[in-house]
């Protein structure tokens, strides 16, 4: 006896279990093999005549079916008594193959459910790890107030933010978005945060930090198709200056902050434009990822950039936390 199952995405049948064959024996052939031409077409689900299938000699072939789809076949060798299989024997074999088909399909479904549960738990753990990577307490300096929030659309995502203490007078403020979704994006997001934290301290140039981050992300990205969109600014409490580089473009009382430069990880070497502004008393700056604009209501209408800008400009008297909650 030999049980062959279909390989996923192919028409190949490969030996999975056997009785009476030497250990390590390999048997494989195509579902379109001429010796199986009558399988399932005789009305009894069995080939009319025995055939040789490699080491399985003079065997009857029975299909394993999931509805109309062939998921495998069973090869039954000759009886030890040398008597031919009678009609009643063939009917019994067909019934047994049908039961085996149901068992195999159920086993496959149980495996899929177990795999989904395992994946769900792994995603929950990944989400916990990812949430732990974001700053639990945001550092601050005299004269400014900060608030930040991240709500992934899925268990894990690619959006991130950070506030890094550059030195006793400066804070680095980072926001970004990794291309793609799910676990690959989460991995690149985690790596990006580690890279920025390792190179931002002591570096007073936003463009220099982006250039170094770009080089490291380019060398270590999980896929050549992945990249990181990021905006990085350094606030200096001594003169209320803010030097910045990258994109997306924040909005606020100072208008849009725009500086030339491509996403991180696209090219090995990049030079980023750096600009500096001075913040005045009462100025508000809002940094956000495209998730704020792309959010949809039940009618599939996007929230959009105009709504974000309108809410910001109409609520500049609110504190950062209150404005953040209003946007949310």
Beta strands, then each sheet from edge to edge (+ up, - down):
strand 1: 2-6
strand 2: 12-18
strand 3: 28-30
strand 4: 51-53
strand 5: 56-66
strand 6: 69-76
strand 7: 159-165
strand 8: 170-178
strand 9: 228-236
strand 10: 241-246
strand 11: 251-252
strand 12: 275-278
strand 13: 285-286
sheet 1: 3+ 2- 1+ 6- 5+ 4-
sheet 2: 7+ 8- 9+ 10- 12+
sheet 3: 11+ 13-
end
